[in-house]
Amino acid sequence: MSRPAGLPFVRDEPLHDGRHLRFLRRVYRAEGGEHAWEMVVRRGTAGIVACLPVTAAGEAVFLAQQRVPHGRPVIEIVAGLVEPGEGMEEALARELAEEAGLSAARFRKVADFTTSAGLTDEVIATYVAEGCVDDPDARHSGEAAEVIEVFRVPLGEAWAWLAARAAEGLVDPKTFAVLGHVLGVGATGR
């Protein structure tokens, strides 16, 4: 299958500039002339990373993090922004320590995913953090707005545990995608 050609962009028209997000109208050429799409662009970051921590004891580590837009916790894997000048694995190590209190022996790339293809140009690089152990030097990020609960689940029980959490509330889809990759699970859960 060949990859479709990209859209020829004409210009971006800013609609609003916030501290972390820019809202814009992207004008592009397609059949019939110029068209426009309203979208969001993240500001002040060199990228976004996420990882599923797997402990040396064979546990998958998940987070329940309070998310203001939803008004409740969302089950997720470790994730965060790559700061300017920071490498992907450096950002992963920092986020892993801040959010889960862990350090990893190594990071293995899984895939790049769009976060919401019709809303933003944002792409998240996903990894598995292998050989994770408690990091006695880890410090929570200090962001008062981050309320995080950490769950350790035996890897063999992780898919069923995550499915049960999804039945009770919200689970971020990249969490299922990365866990499915680790377990070799297809879209049907088998």
C-alpha positions in Angstrom: 0.0 0.0 0.0 1.4 3.4 -1.0 1.4 6.3 1.4 -0.9 9.1 0.4 0.7 12.4 -0.5 0.6 15.1 2.2 -1.5 18.2 1.9 0.1 21.3 0.5 -0.2 23.9 3.4 -0.7 27.5 2.3 -0.6 29.3 5.7 -1.5 29.1 9.4 -3.8 31.7 10.8 -3.5 32.1 14.6 -6.8 32.2 16.4 -5.5 32.2 20.0 -2.1 31.8 21.7 -2.2 30.3 25.2 0.6 29.5 27.5 0.9 25.9 26.4 -1.4 25.7 23.3 -1.9 27.6 20.1 -5.2 27.4 18.3 -5.0 28.0 14.6 -6.7 27.7 11.3 -4.5 25.8 8.8 -5.2 26.6 5.2 -4.3 24.0 2.7 -4.9 23.2 -1.0 -7.0 20.3 -2.1 -9.4 19.5 -4.8 -11.6 22.5 -5.4 -9.1 25.1 -4.1 -8.2 26.3 -0.7 -9.8 24.8 2.5 -9.2 25.5 6.2 -9.1 23.3 9.3 -9.1 24.5 12.9 -6.6 22.7 15.1 -4.4 22.9 18.2 -0.6 22.9 18.3 1.4 22.4 21.5 3.9 25.1 22.3 7.3 25.0 24.1 8.1 21.4 23.8 10.5 19.3 21.7 8.1 16.3 21.6 6.0 14.0 23.7 7.0 10.6 25.1 5.2 7.8 26.9 6.4 4.5 28.3 4.9 1.4 29.9 7.1 0.5 32.8 7.8 -3.2 33.3 9.5 -4.0 36.6 12.4 -6.5 37.0 9.8 -8.6 38.9 7.5 -8.8 35.8 4.9 -6.2 36.8 3.3 -3.6 34.4 3.0 -0.2 36.1 0.0 2.0 35.4 -1.0 5.4 36.7 -4.4 6.8 37.7 -3.9 10.5 37.1 -6.5 13.2 37.8 -7.2 14.9 34.5 -8.9 18.3 34.7 -10.7 18.1 31.3 -12.4 14.9 32.4 -12.9 15.9 36.0 -11.7 12.4 37.2 -8.8 10.1 37.0 -7.7 8.4 33.8 -5.6 5.2 33.7 -2.4 5.8 31.8 1.2 4.9 31.3 4.0 7.3 32.2 4.0 10.3 29.8 5.2 13.8 29.5 6.7 16.6 27.4 10.3 16.6 26.1 11.8 19.8 27.2 13.9 21.8 24.6 17.4 20.5 24.5 16.4 17.2 26.1 16.6 13.8 24.4 13.7 11.3 24.2 15.2 8.8 26.6 16.4 11.6 29.0 12.8 12.8 29.1 11.5 9.3 29.6 13.9 8.7 32.5 12.8 12.0 34.1 9.1 11.3 33.7 9.5 7.7 35.0 11.1 9.0 38.2 8.7 11.9 38.6 5.5 10.0 38.0 6.2 6.4 39.2 9.3 6.7 41.3 11.2 4.2 39.1 14.3 4.0 37.0 14.7 1.7 33.9 17.5 -0.5 32.8 16.6 0.3 29.1 14.0 1.8 26.9 12.7 0.0 23.8 10.8 2.0 21.1 7.3 0.8 20.3 5.8 3.3 17.8 4.8 6.8 17.2 1.0 7.6 17.6 -1.1 10.6 16.8 -3.0 11.7 19.9 -6.1 13.0 18.1 -5.5 13.2 14.4 -8.4 15.5 13.6 -7.6 17.9 16.4 -3.9 18.3 16.6 -0.6 17.6 14.8 0.7 16.1 18.1 2.6 12.8 17.8 3.6 10.8 20.9 6.7 8.5 20.8 5.9 5.3 22.9 8.3 3.0 24.5 8.6 0.1 27.0 10.7 0.9 30.0 12.3 -2.5 30.8 13.9 -3.7 34.0 12.4 -1.0 36.2 13.3 -0.8 39.8 12.3 1.6 42.6 14.5 4.7 42.5 15.3 6.0 46.0 16.4 9.3 44.5 13.2 9.9 42.6 11.3 13.0 43.4 7.7 13.8 42.4 7.7 16.7 39.9 6.3 19.0 42.6 3.5 20.1 40.3 0.6 20.5 42.8 -1.9 19.8 40.1 -0.5 16.3 39.5 -2.4 13.8 41.6 -1.1 10.3 40.7 -1.8 6.8 42.1 0.6 4.0 41.0 -0.6 0.4 40.3 1.7 -2.6 39.8 0.0 -5.5 38.1 1.6 -8.9 37.2 2.2 -8.7 33.4 0.1 -11.9 32.8 -2.9 -10.2 34.4 -2.4 -6.7 33.0 -4.7 -7.0 30.0 -7.7 -8.2 32.1 -6.9 -5.6 34.8 -6.8 -2.8 32.3 -10.1 -4.0 30.6 -11.7 -4.0 34.0 -10.5 -0.4 34.6 -11.9 0.6 31.2 -15.3 -0.8 32.2 -15.3 1.3 35.4 -14.0 4.6 33.9 -11.5 6.1 31.5 -8.3 4.5 30.1 -6.1 6.4 27.7 -5.9 4.5 24.4 -2.1 4.5 24.1 -2.0 2.5 27.3 -3.9 -0.4 25.6 -1.8 0.0 22.5 1.6 -0.3 24.2 0.4 -3.0 26.6 -1.0 -4.9 23.6 2.4 -4.6 21.8 4.2 -6.0 24.9 1.8 -8.9 25.2 1.4 -9.5 21.5 -2.4 -8.9 21.9 -4.4 -8.0 18.8 -7.3 -5.6 18.5 -9.8 -8.2 19.8 -7.9 -8.6 23.1 -6.7 -12.1 22.1 
